[in-house]
């Protein structure tokens, strides 16, 4: 079954962008996943194709209109469409690897790329949009964030990664950051590969990797250990 991604945006030329290259690009060519990019402005009804208006109650900036975005969503995702609807938003719930894995097991995803000061709250509630953030910072719009979400999902789809084991030993799996990696040459600028990694003792190597992952996590992301209970 092909994973179907639909992206609603005011800048469709930004897609597939990086998703057209490397693993995601090859998977797109193989039809492991499909991409439908929808221009929100096509659903404006006035001659100027207006998609935004001033915020009710006053304030800076503009707000994406509920009626225009609502029509775009209805066109893209019918009542029988069970795909999750995500709105990329800095006030959303932080994206996690666990959520990415959940999304990768489904039939696809609908992503709304926010712009301006935000989206009319009524369309968020009326179309059951799940607000998602990729970090505590502000972007010009949701397109870059949408690319991040899709990249994280696509690499987990069956057959996309050449080595299926790779995805099981990465940062954020089992609430740990990934251990350090080394390769040839054996010595570089006076720094040698840790002897244990060339010992051939797979059990000791696995133990070392686990210990290194735990130490890195304690130093850099103790919140992950706390979440693990």
C-alpha positions in Angstrom: 0.0 0.0 0.0 1.4 3.4 -1.0 1.7 6.0 1.8 -0.3 9.0 0.6 0.9 12.5 1.7 -1.1 15.6 0.9 0.3 19.0 1.6 -1.7 22.2 1.6 0.4 25.3 1.1 0.6 28.8 -0.4 4.0 27.8 -1.9 3.6 24.5 -3.8 6.9 25.1 -5.6 8.6 24.2 -2.3 7.7 20.6 -2.8 9.0 18.0 -3.1 12.2 20.0 -2.4 14.6 17.8 -0.5 12.1 15.0 -0.5 12.8 14.5 -4.2 16.4 13.3 -3.4 18.2 10.5 -1.7 16.1 7.9 0.1 12.8 9.8 0.0 13.3 10.7 -3.7 14.0 7.1 -4.7 11.0 5.9 -2.7 8.8 8.5 -4.4 9.9 7.2 -7.8 9.2 3.6 -6.7 5.7 4.7 -5.5 6.5 3.7 -2.0 4.8 7.0 -1.2 2.9 9.6 -3.1 2.8 13.4 -2.8 -0.2 15.6 -3.6 0.5 19.3 -3.2 -2.5 21.6 -3.0 -2.4 25.4 -3.5 -4.6 26.9 -0.8 -5.1 30.1 -2.9 -7.0 28.1 -5.5 -9.9 28.0 -3.0 -10.3 31.7 -2.6 -13.5 33.1 -4.2 -12.7 36.8 -4.8 -10.9 38.2 -7.9 -7.8 38.9 -5.8 -7.7 35.3 -4.5 -7.5 36.5 -0.9 -6.5 33.9 1.7 -6.0 36.1 4.8 -7.5 38.9 6.7 -6.9 41.1 9.8 -7.2 39.4 13.2 -10.5 39.9 15.0 -9.9 42.1 18.1 -6.9 43.7 16.5 -3.2 42.9 16.6 -0.3 42.6 14.3 -0.1 40.6 11.1 -2.8 38.6 9.2 -4.7 35.4 9.8 -5.4 32.6 7.3 -9.1 32.5 6.7 -11.2 29.6 7.9 -13.5 29.5 4.8 -10.7 29.4 2.3 -8.7 26.8 4.2 -11.8 24.8 5.0 -12.6 24.4 1.4 -9.0 23.4 0.6 -9.1 20.7 3.3 -12.5 19.4 2.2 -11.2 19.1 -1.4 -8.1 17.3 -0.3 -9.5 15.1 2.5 -13.1 13.8 2.2 -15.2 12.6 5.1 -14.1 9.0 4.6 -10.4 9.9 4.7 -8.9 8.5 7.9 -5.5 10.1 7.5 -4.4 12.4 10.3 -4.6 16.1 9.6 -1.6 18.0 10.9 -1.1 21.8 11.1 2.5 22.8 11.4 2.5 25.4 14.2 5.0 26.7 16.8 2.4 26.3 19.5 1.8 22.6 18.6 2.8 19.5 20.5 6.5 18.7 19.9 7.1 16.0 17.3 8.7 12.9 18.7 10.1 9.7 17.2 7.2 7.7 18.7 4.7 9.9 17.0 6.6 9.6 13.7 6.5 5.8 14.0 2.8 5.9 14.6 2.3 8.1 11.5 4.5 5.8 9.4 2.2 2.8 10.1 -0.9 4.6 8.7 -2.2 5.0 5.2 -0.8 8.6 4.9 -1.1 12.1 6.2 -2.5 15.5 5.4 -0.3 18.5 6.4 -1.5 22.1 6.5 1.4 24.6 6.2 0.6 27.6 8.4 1.5 31.2 7.3 1.1 34.7 8.6 0.3 35.1 12.3 -1.7 31.8 12.3 -4.8 30.0 11.2 -8.4 30.9 12.2 -9.1 28.8 15.3 -12.5 27.7 13.9 -11.0 25.7 11.1 -8.5 24.1 13.5 -11.5 22.9 15.5 -13.9 22.3 12.7 -11.5 20.2 10.6 -9.8 18.4 13.6 -6.3 19.7 12.9 -3.6 18.4 15.1 -1.1 21.2 15.8 2.5 19.9 15.6 5.8 21.7 16.3 9.3 20.7 15.3 11.0 22.9 17.8 10.8 26.0 20.0 11.6 28.6 17.3 9.7 30.5 14.6 9.8 29.8 10.9 8.4 31.9 8.1 5.9 29.2 7.4 5.1 25.6 7.8 6.6 24.3 4.6 10.1 23.6 6.0 8.5 21.9 9.0 6.3 19.8 6.7 9.4 18.6 4.9 10.9 17.6 8.2 7.9 15.6 9.2 7.6 13.8 5.9 11.3 13.0 5.8 11.1 11.5 9.3 8.1 9.4 8.3 9.2 8.3 4.8 12.5 6.8 5.9 10.6 4.4 8.2 8.3 3.1 5.5 8.9 -0.5 4.5 11.7 -0.9 1.9 12.9 2.7 2.1 16.0 2.2 4.2 18.5 -0.3 2.7 19.2 -1.7 6.1 16.0 -2.1 8.1 18.1 -2.6 11.3 19.4 1.0 11.0 16.2 2.5 12.2 16.3 0.5 15.4 19.6 1.8 16.7 19.3 5.6 16.2 18.9 8.6 18.5 15.5 8.7 20.3 14.9 5.0 20.0 14.5 3.5 23.5 14.8 7.1 24.8 18.5 7.2 24.2 20.8 9.3 22.0 22.9 7.3 19.5 26.4 6.1 20.5 29.5 7.5 18.7 30.6 6.1 15.3 34.0 5.4 13.8 35.4 4.1 10.6 38.8 4.0 8.7 41.5 5.1 9.0 42.3 3.5 12.3 44.2 6.6 13.4 43.5 10.2 12.4 45.4 13.3 13.7 46.6 11.2 16.6 43.1 10.0 17.5 42.5 6.3 17.4 39.3 4.2 17.1 38.5 2.8 20.6 40.2 -0.5 20.9 37.1 -2.3 21.9 35.5 -1.6 18.6 38.2 -3.6 16.8 38.3 -6.4 19.3 35.8 -8.6 17.5 34.0 -9.3 20.7 30.4 -8.4 19.7 28.9 -8.7 23.2 31.5 -6.2 24.6 31.0 -3.9 21.7 27.2 -3.9 22.3 27.8 -3.2 26.0 30.2 -0.3 25.1 27.7 1.2 22.7 24.9 1.0 25.2 27.1 2.6 27.9 28.1 5.4 25.5 24.5 6.0 24.5 23.4 6.3 28.2 26.3 8.6 29.0 25.6 10.9 26.1 21.9 11.0 27.0 22.6 11.9 30.6 24.9 14.8 29.6 22.9 16.2 26.7 19.2 15.1 27.1 18.5 14.1 30.7 14.8 14.8 30.0 14.7 11.6 27.8 15.8 9.5 30.8 13.3 11.2 33.0 10.5 10.4 30.5 11.6 6.8 30.5 10.7 6.6 34.2 
